[in-house]
Amino acid sequence: VLGTERLNRFRAQIKVPDMAQAAKEKYLVEQERFQVPERFKVMHVLISTKQRSDEEAHKRAEEVREKALAGVSFEPLSEEYSDDPSAKKNKGDLGYIQKGQMVPQFEAAAFALKKEGEISPVVKTGFGYHVIRFVDRKPARLRPFEEVRAELERQLQDAYVNDRVQEYLS
């Protein structure tokens, strides 16, 4: 207990230098760490093959797609047709997704869409049949330094304190 208390007091007495310049240098050296990949915002209707046959599910998905192409709003279609348990709350909106988050078939169809409001062909995955609506795309970007500055400075300060503690313990 006394050792822990002594270590806590030592840690509190450490004067941490300004890490602004070090943070800027770290940002410039490790820019790949601050890359945000391209992201897509999509909505979907899932027709599950668990409650119905594969043929029935495909037919139902085609019906949803036809209604969406005819201009029926996607939210009510999702509420009415989707077997996705979250559809009642999110109305089919999956938010922004990036590569690697979804199953390959879904991802390929979603990332192939280009224009706002575009509807995908019916896509089959292990979950069933999906109809996907493209909402928005955010291109890949580098997070600006000001956005990550506080995080970098905190990491550098923590590392500095930990190094001083290790030196003291040694």
N, C-alpha and C positions, 0 to 999 in steps of 0.2 A: 504494500500500500504506500509506504514511504517512497519507494523507488518510482512508482507511478506518479505520485504527487510531485516529486522532484523533476521528473521528465515533463510534466504539464507546465510547471513553472518555467523551466528552461525554454520550452516551446513558446510560451507567452512572451518571453524576453527577446526573442529573435527579432531583429529589425530587418524587415523584408525590403529590399531596394525596389525602386520603380521598375516595373517590367514592361513598360510600353514599347521601348525599342526592341527588346528581346522578342516580344509578341509579334511585332511587325516582321522581324527577320524570320521567325518560325513560320509565319503566314506565307511569306515569299518562298521559302524553301519547301514547304509541304502543301502547295496549292491543290494537288490532286485530292487531298483529304477534305477539301472544302467545296468540291464539285457536287452540285445537285443534279441528278440525272433527269432526263426528259420524263415528264409525267403527263398522263392523260386522265381526264375526268370523264367517266362513263356511267351509264345507267344500264340496268339489265333486267330482263324477266327470265327467271329460271323455271323451266317445266321439267319436273323430276320424273325419272323413269321408275321410281320406287312404288308409286301409287297407281301407275298405269303402264300399259305395254309400251314398248319402244315406238311402235307405229302410232299409237294414240298420242304419245307425248310429242312426236315430231309433227303430227297434224295440228295439234294445239299450238305449238310454237310457230308454225307457218301462219296460223290464224292471227296470232298476236302480231307477227311481222307485217302481215297485210293491213291490219288496223293501224299500226304505227305509220306505215307508208302512206295510208290514206289520210293521215293528219290527226289521228286520235292522240291526245296527250299521253305521254309515257307513264306519268305518275298513276293515273287511274288504271291503266293496263297492268302495271306492276302490282298494284293493290289487289286487283281482281284475279289475275292469272298466275302470279308468281308463287312458286313453292319454296322460295327462299324464306326462311323464318324471319329474317331481318326486314323483309319487304314491307311489312305493315308499318314499321317505324321509319325506315329511310326511303320508302317509295321507290326502291330500286336503285337509288343513288349510291354508288360505291365510292364516291369521292375520287381523289387523285390516286392513281396507281402508277407504278413504275415497273420496268422489266424485272422479272424474277419474282413478282408477288403473286401472280395468278398461274393457273395451269397453262401449259403451252398453247393448247388449241384456243382458249379464251383470249390469251394474250395476243396471239397472232392476229385474230380477228379484230380485237380492239385497237391494236396499233396500226392496222391497215386502214382504219377510217381516217378521213382527212378533214371533212367539212362539218361544221356545227350542225347537229340535227340528223346527220347521216345514220342510217340504220344498217346493221350488218346482216348478212345472210344468217340463217339459223346455224348455230354452232353446237356440235356435240362434244361434251366432255364426260368425265366420269360421274358428274353430278346430274347430268341430264342434258336438255337442250336449252340454249341461251339465245335470246335476241338482245343485241347490244345497241345502245344509242350513244353516239359520240356527243360530248358536251363541250369540252375544252381541252387545249393542249398547252402545257408550259414547257418551253424549250429547256434544254440543259443549260446550266449557268454556274458561274463561280460565285459563291457567297462573298459579298464584299467584306473587306477587313473590319469595317465598323460593326458589322453584324456578329462577328466572331471574336472581336477584341476582348471583351470581358471574360469570355470563356478561356481564351488563350492565356490572358494575364493570370487568372485564377489557377490554371494548371501549372504555370511556371512558378508562381508563388508557392504552391503546395510542394512542388518538386524541390524548390530552394529550401524550404523549412525541413522537409524530410532528409535532405542531404546534410544539413547542419545537425539534425538529431542523430543521424548515423555516425557522423564524425564525433560527436560528443560521446555516444555510446562506445565507439571504438576506443 
